[in-house]
Every structure is written in C-alpha cells, then in structure tokens.
Amino acid sequence: MSVLESERGAEKLVLRRPGAPAPLLVQNAPAHQRPFIHPLAAPDGQGELTEDMPAHHPWQRGLYVGLNEVGGFGFWKQGTGAAGESDGTFHPQPLVGPAVDGAWVVWQVRSQWRAPGGAPLGGDPDLAPVRRGRPL
C-alpha cells in the first residue's frame, strides 16, 4: 500500500499523504523559469520549510538550484537582481514521473540552460534513479 498520493501536470507535481488536504511538497517546473520545490512541509505536517520569493531575496524559489559561472554565465538571480545583471535562463521540459512505491517516490525534472541571449548551454545530466540497487 502506498503512503503517498501524487497528482502531475506538465509543470507541477503534488505529493501528499492519502486524504490530507495540504501537500507534503509541490515540484514546480514552470515554462521558461527555474524549477523549484515549494511548499515543502515539515515531516510532522506542521508548517512549511520553504518560502517562495521572499521580499529580502526575490530570486529564492523554495528549494532550487542556483549556480554561478556555468558556461561563463550566472544562474542565480535569473533577472531579479541589480540593474545590469544578466543571468542565464532555465527552460524545463514536462515533468517525468512520479514512480511511487510505498513511501518512496522518484520523479525527474529536466531543463535546458540558456545563455542570456538564448543560446543553449546544454541540458541536465542524464539521471538513472535507483532504489535498493535496482532502477525505478
């Protein structure tokens, strides 16, 4: 029996406990934006561990990847920083998964990373999710 329920669209994956109104986590992969997880619930379900675009750091989108100097470009603030900053952009593909097995869940987010002018820099590395020594 699965202890998780999932709902998936092209840009969003929602995981929750069966019958629970609030999600445990939501994986967001909006078109032409950085993929991120928000909200991420505390293990006991009492409160959230993430914020989405707080006023003091508007480029922070929950749990996300933000790197600088990828192919010579920043991927940190994605256009929300000081004037003149020019970061690259993320372009997620539709979400893959989830594969739910009891209390385990695996999904995949793939994005194309682009330079500020739009030139592709490559994609995410190929991932092979494994659980207990076997592919999912």
N, C-alpha and C positions, 0 to 999 in steps of 0.2 A: 504494500500500500504506500502511496506517495504522501509525504507530509508537506508537499508543496503543490500549488496550482500555478499555472502560467497562462498569460494572455500575450499574444505577439501580433504586432503590426509591422509594417516595413521600417518604421522609425522608432518603435518603442516596444520594450519587453517589460511586463509587470509580473513579479513573483510575490505570492502571498501564501499564508497558511490557509488551508481549506476553511471556508466560511468567514474568514477575517475580512473586515471592511477596508482596513488600511494595508497597503503593500509592505512587504519586507524590503524590497528595493525595486527601483524602476531604472532600467537601462535605456537611456535616450540616445538616439542617433539621428538628430535632425539633419535634413539635407543642407549641405554647404556649411555645416558648423561642427565644432569639436564634439565627439561622442562623450557622454558622461553618465555617471550614476547619481541619481537624486530622485526621490529621497532614499536614504539608506537607514533603515530602522535599527535601533538598539536591539541586541539579542532578546531582551525581555519584552520588546514591543513598546516600551515606554519612552518615547522620544525619538528624535532623528539625530543622526550623527553627521549629516551633511547640510550645507547651505547652498543655495543657488543664486549666484550673482549678488553677494552682499555688497552694500554700498562702499565699504572700505577696500574691496578687491573685486570689482565687477567682472573680471575675466575668470574668476573661480566659479566653476560649474560643478558643484558636488565633488565626486571622485572622478578625476580625469588625468590624462597625460598631457603635460605641457613641457616642451623641451626647447632649448635654445641651441643655435648653431647646428641645425640639421640641414645639410647641403648649403651651409652659409646663411641660413635664414632662421629667424625665431618662430617658434610655435607656442608662445607662452600667453600673450595677451590677446591675440587674434583680433587686432584692430580696436581694442578698448583702452589702450594705454595712452601715453602722452602724444601730443600732436607731432607728426613726423615719423612716428614709429610705423614700420611696415612689416607685419608678420605674415607668414605663410598661412594657408587655409587648409581645413580638413574637409573631405568630401566622402562621407560614409556611404557604403553600399547597403542595400537592405539587410537587416539582421538575419543571421543564420541560427537556427535552433529555436527553442532550447531542447536539450535532451534531459529529461527528468527521470531520475532513478532513485526512488525513495527520498532521502534527504539530500541527494546530490543533484546538482544542476550544472549544465555546461551550455554556453552559447558563444557565439563568435561575432565580433564587430570588426569589419574590415573597412579601411579608409584609404583614399588616395590623398597623399600630402602634396600640396602645390605651393610653388614659389609665389611671392607677392604678385607677379604678373600673370599667374595662372598656369605656368609651365609645370607639368607633373614632375615630382621628385621620386616617384616610386610609390609602392604601397606598403602595407603592413607585411611583416614576415609571415610565411605560412606557419600555421599552428596545427598541431595534432593533439587534441585533448585526450588525456589518458586518465583512467581511473583504475586503481588496483592493477596496474600493469597491462591493461587492455584498452584499446581505443574505444571511444564512445561513438 
